[in-house]
Amino acid sequence: MNRNIGVLGCGWLGLPLAKTLVEQSYFVKGTTTSLEKLPILEAEGITPFQISFSPVAIVGDISGFLADLDILIVNIPPRLRSGNQESYIDKMKLLYGAIKKSTISKVVFVSSTSVYGSVLGLVSEETVTNPTTASGIQLLQSEKLFSSDDDLETAIVRFGGLIGPKRHPATMLSGRKNLTNGDDPINLIHLDDCIHLISTIIRYGYWGEIFNGVFPSHPIKRDYYTKEAIKLGIKPPDYVDKKEQKRGKVIQSRSFLNKGHAFHTPIDS
């Protein structure tokens, strides 16, 4: 009955997601790259594994982790910033090979709205992708790796910017000067709604579909980040006052909302 779930990557999103699935009476395995974090997972009722990936090898007991699982949640983001050119798609190809030797029949692949790249205007799951960054390009390649396999039922989740405990883009923008995208709309989602979206996919069996994960509120960046910085007690970012017509893209979560579900945690809560 698809009650055995693996969460590959128990970090900022993966750990609270795994805890929620345990609370929903699933048997959950989880991975971390940190030896010190193993007892933390175990204390939450998660069967822990220390596993890490490189483009050429998987380090750790990947076969033991994947054994007897029905569903795998792949929650390993690319680490391609700051000049890191490590191949994310090569890591996913290694994982795919390991999955093919396991009992897993269903995959939730956590991706990003960066796969839409330079597309402007209203964006839905039906919008043609056009990634422009290394991470967006390799995420899209990885999506296709899993979704093109007819023997795997894969749900793709494309999250917008993530906010939640100890994570808010306003902190990274604090004090920055002469920003030029102040009239672009924001596309954010709270951690609680990330968990809600993934657990709903699993509960209702929404396999073989793509889901954008973005809260349906899109104020412009200069207004939103100024207000949020003031609430956080930090210096607001400074945007060039161009008085431009609203541009950028508004990412819609049509697949999820059209099924009668809703997001519950406002991005300005």
C-alpha positions as CSV (number, residue, x, y, z in Angstrom):
1,M,0.0,0.0,0.0
2,N,3.0,2.3,-0.6
3,R,3.6,2.8,3.2
4,N,7.5,2.7,3.0
5,I,9.0,6.0,2.0
6,G,12.6,7.2,1.7
7,V,13.6,10.8,2.0
8,L,16.9,11.3,0.3
9,G,18.3,14.5,1.9
10,C,17.0,15.3,5.4
11,G,18.0,19.0,5.5
12,W,16.0,22.1,6.0
13,L,13.0,20.7,4.0
14,G,13.7,17.0,4.2
15,L,13.9,16.5,7.9
16,P,10.5,18.2,8.8
17,L,9.0,16.4,5.8
18,A,10.2,13.1,7.1
19,K,8.9,13.9,10.6
20,T,5.5,14.7,9.1
21,L,5.4,11.4,7.2
22,V,6.2,9.5,10.4
23,E,3.4,11.3,12.1
24,Q,1.1,10.2,9.2
25,S,2.0,6.6,10.1
26,Y,4.4,5.9,7.2
27,F,7.6,3.9,7.7
28,V,10.3,6.4,6.8
29,K,14.0,6.1,6.0
30,G,16.1,9.2,5.7
31,T,19.6,10.2,4.7
32,T,22.1,12.7,5.9
33,T,25.7,13.4,5.0
34,S,26.5,14.1,8.6
35,L,27.4,11.4,11.1
36,E,26.4,13.7,14.0
37,K,22.8,14.0,12.5
38,L,22.1,10.2,12.5
39,P,20.8,10.2,16.2
40,I,18.7,13.2,15.5
41,L,16.9,11.4,12.7
42,E,16.5,8.2,14.8
43,A,15.0,10.2,17.7
44,E,12.3,11.4,15.3
45,G,11.3,7.8,14.3
46,I,13.3,8.0,11.0
47,T,15.5,5.1,10.1
48,P,18.8,6.9,9.4
49,F,21.5,6.4,6.8
50,Q,24.7,8.3,6.1
51,I,24.9,8.7,2.4
52,S,26.6,11.3,0.1
53,F,26.9,11.7,-3.6
54,S,29.7,12.7,-6.0
55,P,29.6,12.7,-9.8
56,V,31.5,9.4,-9.8
57,A,30.3,7.5,-6.7
58,I,27.7,7.1,-4.0
59,V,29.3,6.8,-0.6
60,G,27.3,4.8,2.0
61,D,24.8,2.0,2.0
62,I,22.5,3.1,-0.8
63,S,21.2,-0.4,-1.4
64,G,20.3,-0.8,2.2
65,F,18.6,2.6,2.2
66,L,16.5,1.8,-1.0
67,A,15.7,-1.7,0.1
68,D,11.9,-2.4,0.5
69,L,10.9,1.2,-0.2
70,D,7.8,1.9,-2.3
71,I,8.3,5.7,-2.7
72,L,11.5,7.7,-2.9
73,I,11.6,11.5,-2.4
74,V,14.6,12.9,-4.1
75,N,15.5,16.1,-2.2
76,I,19.1,16.8,-3.2
77,P,19.5,20.3,-4.6
78,P,22.3,21.2,-7.0
79,R,25.3,23.0,-5.5
80,L,26.5,24.9,-8.5
81,R,27.0,28.4,-7.2
82,S,30.3,30.1,-6.3
83,G,32.1,28.6,-9.2
84,N,31.3,25.0,-8.3
85,Q,31.0,23.1,-11.6
86,E,30.3,19.7,-10.1
87,S,27.9,17.7,-12.3
88,Y,24.5,17.3,-10.7
89,I,23.1,15.2,-13.5
90,D,25.9,12.7,-13.1
91,K,24.9,12.3,-9.4
92,M,21.3,11.7,-10.5
93,K,22.3,9.2,-13.1
94,L,24.1,7.2,-10.3
95,L,21.0,7.4,-8.2
96,Y,18.8,6.4,-11.1
97,G,20.9,3.3,-11.6
98,A,20.6,2.4,-7.9
99,I,16.8,2.9,-8.0
100,K,16.5,0.5,-11.0
101,K,18.0,-2.3,-8.8
102,S,15.5,-1.6,-6.0
103,T,11.8,-2.2,-5.3
104,I,10.9,1.5,-5.8
105,S,8.1,2.2,-8.2
106,K,7.3,5.8,-7.4
107,V,9.5,8.9,-7.2
108,V,8.9,12.5,-6.0
109,F,11.6,14.6,-7.6
110,V,12.1,18.0,-5.9
111,S,13.0,20.5,-8.5
112,S,12.9,24.3,-8.9
113,T,11.1,26.9,-10.9
114,S,14.5,27.9,-12.2
115,V,13.7,25.4,-15.1
116,Y,11.5,28.1,-16.6
117,G,14.5,30.4,-16.9
118,S,13.9,33.6,-18.8
119,V,10.2,33.0,-19.6
120,L,8.1,36.1,-18.7
121,G,4.5,36.7,-17.8
122,L,2.2,34.0,-16.4
123,V,3.8,30.7,-16.0
124,S,2.1,27.4,-15.3
125,E,3.1,23.7,-15.4
126,E,2.2,23.8,-19.1
127,T,4.7,26.6,-19.9
128,V,7.6,25.5,-22.1
129,T,10.8,25.4,-20.0
130,N,13.8,27.6,-20.9
131,P,16.5,27.3,-18.1
132,T,19.4,29.7,-18.3
133,T,21.4,28.7,-15.2
134,A,23.6,25.6,-14.7
135,S,21.4,24.4,-11.9
136,G,18.2,25.0,-13.9
137,I,19.6,23.2,-16.9
138,Q,20.7,20.2,-14.9
139,L,17.5,20.0,-12.8
140,L,15.5,19.8,-16.1
141,Q,17.8,17.0,-17.3
142,S,17.3,15.2,-14.1
143,E,13.5,15.6,-14.2
144,K,13.5,14.0,-17.7
145,L,15.8,11.2,-16.5
146,F,13.1,10.0,-14.0
147,S,9.9,11.0,-15.8
148,S,10.9,9.4,-19.1
149,D,11.1,5.9,-17.4
150,D,7.8,4.1,-18.0
151,D,8.5,1.8,-15.1
152,L,8.7,4.6,-12.6
153,E,5.7,6.8,-11.7
154,T,7.3,10.2,-11.1
155,A,5.8,13.4,-9.7
156,I,7.9,16.5,-10.3
157,V,7.7,19.3,-7.8
158,R,9.0,22.7,-8.9
159,F,9.4,25.0,-5.8
160,G,9.8,28.7,-6.0
161,G,11.8,30.6,-3.4
162,L,11.7,28.9,0.0
163,I,10.9,30.7,3.2
164,G,10.5,29.5,6.8
165,P,12.4,29.0,10.0
166,K,15.9,30.6,9.7
167,R,15.4,31.1,6.0
168,H,14.2,34.2,4.3
169,P,15.6,35.9,1.1
170,A,15.2,39.3,2.8
171,T,18.2,38.4,5.0
172,M,20.3,37.8,1.9
173,L,19.2,41.1,0.3
174,S,19.6,43.1,3.4
175,G,21.6,46.3,2.8
176,R,22.2,45.6,-0.9
177,K,22.3,48.7,-3.1
178,N,21.1,49.7,-6.6
179,L,19.0,46.5,-7.2
180,T,17.2,46.8,-10.5
181,N,14.4,44.2,-10.3
182,G,12.2,45.9,-7.8
183,D,9.2,45.8,-10.0
184,D,9.4,42.0,-10.6
185,P,6.8,39.9,-8.7
186,I,7.9,37.4,-6.1
187,N,7.3,33.7,-6.3
188,L,7.8,32.2,-2.8
189,I,6.5,29.3,-0.8
190,H,6.6,28.6,3.0
191,L,8.2,25.4,4.3
192,D,4.8,24.2,5.8
193,D,3.2,24.4,2.3
194,C,6.2,22.5,0.7
195,I,5.4,19.7,3.2
196,H,1.7,20.0,2.5
197,L,2.2,19.8,-1.2
198,I,4.5,16.7,-1.2
199,S,2.4,14.8,1.4
200,T,-0.8,15.5,-0.6
201,I,0.8,14.1,-3.7
202,I,1.6,10.9,-1.9
203,R,-1.7,10.7,-0.1
204,Y,-3.8,11.1,-3.3
205,G,-1.4,9.3,-5.6
206,Y,-0.8,12.2,-8.0
207,W,1.9,10.4,-10.0
208,G,3.1,11.3,-13.5
209,E,2.3,15.0,-13.0
210,I,4.2,18.3,-12.6
211,F,3.4,20.6,-9.7
212,N,4.6,24.2,-9.3
213,G,5.0,25.0,-5.6
214,V,4.4,28.8,-5.2
215,F,2.0,30.6,-2.9
216,P,-0.7,32.5,-4.9
217,S,0.4,36.0,-3.9
218,H,2.9,38.0,-5.9
219,P,3.6,41.5,-4.6
220,I,6.5,43.3,-6.3
221,K,10.0,42.8,-4.8
222,R,10.7,46.4,-3.6
223,D,7.5,46.5,-1.5
224,Y,7.7,42.9,-0.2
225,Y,11.4,42.8,0.8
226,T,11.3,46.3,2.3
227,K,8.4,45.3,4.5
228,E,9.8,42.0,5.5
229,A,13.2,43.5,6.3
230,I,11.6,46.0,8.6
231,K,9.7,43.2,10.3
232,L,12.9,41.2,10.8
233,G,14.7,44.3,12.2
234,I,17.3,44.3,9.4
235,K,18.4,46.9,6.8
236,P,16.1,46.9,3.8
237,P,17.5,46.4,0.3
238,D,17.8,49.5,-1.9
239,Y,16.1,49.3,-5.3
240,V,16.7,51.7,-8.2
241,D,13.4,53.6,-8.5
242,K,12.7,53.1,-12.2
243,K,8.9,53.3,-11.9
244,E,8.7,50.4,-14.4
245,Q,5.7,48.5,-15.5
246,K,5.4,45.2,-13.6
247,R,7.6,42.6,-15.4
248,G,9.2,39.3,-14.6
249,K,7.1,36.2,-14.2
250,V,4.2,35.1,-12.1
251,I,4.4,31.4,-11.4
252,Q,1.0,29.7,-10.9
253,S,0.4,26.4,-9.1
254,R,-2.4,25.4,-11.3
255,S,-2.0,21.6,-11.0
256,F,-2.4,21.6,-7.3
257,L,-5.1,24.3,-7.0
258,N,-7.2,22.9,-9.8
259,K,-7.5,19.6,-7.9
260,G,-9.3,21.5,-5.1
261,H,-6.3,21.8,-2.7
262,A,-4.9,25.1,-1.3
263,F,-1.8,26.5,0.3
264,H,-2.3,27.5,3.9
265,T,0.7,29.5,5.1
266,P,1.0,33.1,3.7
267,I,4.4,34.3,2.7
268,D,4.1,37.3,4.9
269,S,3.0,35.5,8.0
